Amino acid sequence: MEARASVRHVRMSPRKMRVVANLVRGKRVDQAMATLQNIPKRASFIIRKLLLSAVANAEHKGASDVDALVIKSCTIDNGPIIKRWMPRAMGRANRIQRRTSHVSIVVAGV
């Protein structure tokens, strides 16, 4: 029994989010929640909220034991890049790229 949850267009770069995702991939849900609550990164809040949604989806699908769920996969993909311009000296401009992410989590029973 698998359940998934995803969020798109998160205003955080995928490189920063993958650091947190690598810590919880393959763990049981209760261990991952404890880990995410103690990590002082902004990405941990987003991934924790998404993990709660995936567990709720599994419960809605009829998972018999929610405590035995394991994070099967947690993927962070590139979203669209928001491009902005910053004025510089002598009439020049530098481009600023604000990267976004698409996050998806799949939980499955053991």
PyMOL commands that set and color helices and strands:
alter all, ss='L'
color gray80, all
select helices_A, chain A and resi 14-24+29-37+42-61+66-68+89-91
alter helices_A, ss='H'
color red, helices_A
select strands_A, chain A and resi 2-10+69-78+82-87+93-98+101-109
alter strands_A, ss='S'
color yellow, strands_A
deselect
rebuild
show_as cartoon
